Amino acid sequence: MSYLINLYAKDRAIIQQKIHQLVDFLLDLLTCYNGRMSETNSSIVKLSNVTKTFKTPTGDLVILENVNLEVKRGEKVAIVGPSGSGKSTLLSLLGLLDTESSGEILIDNIKTASLSEDNLAKLRNEKIGFVFQDFELINPFTVSENVAVPVEISHMSKSEVKAGVSELIDKVGMSHRAEALPKTLSGGEKQRVAIARALINKPDLILADEPTGSLDRENGQKVLDLLLSSVTEGKKALIIITHDEAIAARMDRVFEIKNKSLHERS
């Protein structure tokens, strides 16, 4: 009888040990899942009470006042407003190309106001990709060389850069023009190259300033589709400046600049 009792106690201890191991495993799995979900849904850019003024002979000119905005990874946001309302200024602030007069800007929870110029440039190069209306391609460079520009000063090896450039050029449908110069490309082709360049450093945030404004409707649609698919696949955030309500309608959220402030449409 004592033998059976001892055997039962031993088996029970083993079972309890296995249960504890299973519980620990499930807790670790849950922690990992929550961490990934938190990272995926975390804020990539946050503006808190941001104001931007410029000095003029007659005093300070307020361009933006008490702007608040938070965009998370995976979100697609449009910013609309009339010409001269401050859209380009806001994009420059979001892209760390300009500094706020007051308020706070965080990129991936990093306070940017205290960063040196070198660290700002490093953060911008690692976290942000830009797509401009007028493409901003370097004319003496080929398509491949233009796409590689943002990572020329990175830690990537030449082979990694070459592979990354080749992959993105293929993704945007420009493999057949890899050695072409910008002057030989159509507007739609130039913008596809610009998008590949914006994605080469694997940014968390893509800023697009009227990316279809210089294109015909067909090419504009293709460029927008490419931007949206890139954001969806990579869980990136997209902020797009546009006058086109059809483009705004395809975003998750739409903000409008009115009276120097930012207001979200319901």
Secondary structure as the mmCIF struct_conf table of DSSP 4:
data_model
#
loop_
_struct_conf.conf_type_id
_struct_conf.id
_struct_conf.beg_label_comp_id
_struct_conf.beg_label_asym_id
_struct_conf.beg_label_seq_id
_struct_conf.end_label_comp_id
_struct_conf.end_label_asym_id
_struct_conf.end_label_seq_id
HELX_RH_AL_P HELX_RH_AL_P1 SER A 2 ASN A 41
BEND BEND1 SER A 42 SER A 42
STRN STRN1 SER A 43 THR A 56
TURN_TY1_P TURN_TY1_P1 PRO A 57 THR A 58
STRN STRN2 GLY A 59 LYS A 72
TURN_TY1_P TURN_TY1_P2 ARG A 73 GLY A 74
STRN STRN3 LYS A 76 VAL A 80
TURN_TY1_P TURN_TY1_P3 SER A 83 GLY A 84
BEND BEND2 SER A 85 GLY A 86
HELX_RH_AL_P HELX_RH_AL_P2 LYS A 87 LEU A 94
TURN_TY1_P TURN_TY1_P4 GLY A 95 LEU A 96
BEND BEND3 LEU A 97 ASP A 98
BEND BEND4 SER A 101 SER A 101
STRN STRN4 SER A 102 ILE A 107
TURN_TY1_P TURN_TY1_P5 ASP A 108 ASN A 109
STRN STRN5 ILE A 110 LYS A 111
BEND BEND5 THR A 112 THR A 112
TURN_TY1_P TURN_TY1_P6 ALA A 113 SER A 114
HELX_RH_AL_P HELX_RH_AL_P3 GLU A 117 LYS A 127
STRN STRN6 ILE A 128 VAL A 131
TURN_TY1_P TURN_TY1_P7 GLN A 133 ASP A 134
TURN_TY1_P TURN_TY1_P8 ASN A 139 PRO A 140
BEND BEND6 PHE A 141 PHE A 141
HELX_RH_AL_P HELX_RH_AL_P4 VAL A 143 ALA A 148
HELX_RH_3T_P HELX_RH_3T_P1 VAL A 149 VAL A 151
TURN_TY1_P TURN_TY1_P9 GLU A 152 ILE A 153
BEND BEND7 SER A 154 HIS A 155
HELX_RH_AL_P HELX_RH_AL_P5 LYS A 158 LYS A 171
TURN_TY1_P TURN_TY1_P10 VAL A 172 GLY A 173
HELX_RH_3T_P HELX_RH_3T_P2 SER A 175 ARG A 177
TURN_TY1_P TURN_TY1_P11 ALA A 178 GLU A 179
HELX_RH_3T_P HELX_RH_3T_P3 PRO A 182 THR A 184
BEND BEND8 LEU A 185 LEU A 185
HELX_RH_AL_P HELX_RH_AL_P6 GLY A 187 LEU A 199
TURN_TY1_P TURN_TY1_P12 ILE A 200 ASN A 201
BEND BEND9 ASP A 204 ASP A 204
STRN STRN7 LEU A 205 ASP A 209
BEND BEND10 GLU A 210 GLU A 210
TURN_TY1_P TURN_TY1_P13 PRO A 211 SER A 214
BEND BEND11 LEU A 215 LEU A 215
HELX_RH_AL_P HELX_RH_AL_P7 ARG A 217 GLY A 234
TURN_TY1_P TURN_TY1_P14 LYS A 235 LYS A 235
STRN STRN8 ALA A 237 ILE A 241
BEND BEND12 HIS A 243 HIS A 243
HELX_RH_AL_P HELX_RH_AL_P8 GLU A 245 ALA A 248
TURN_TY1_P TURN_TY1_P15 ALA A 249 ARG A 250
BEND BEND13 MET A 251 ASP A 252
STRN STRN9 ARG A 253 LYS A 258
TURN_TY1_P TURN_TY1_P16 ASN A 259 LYS A 260
STRN STRN10 SER A 261 GLU A 264
#
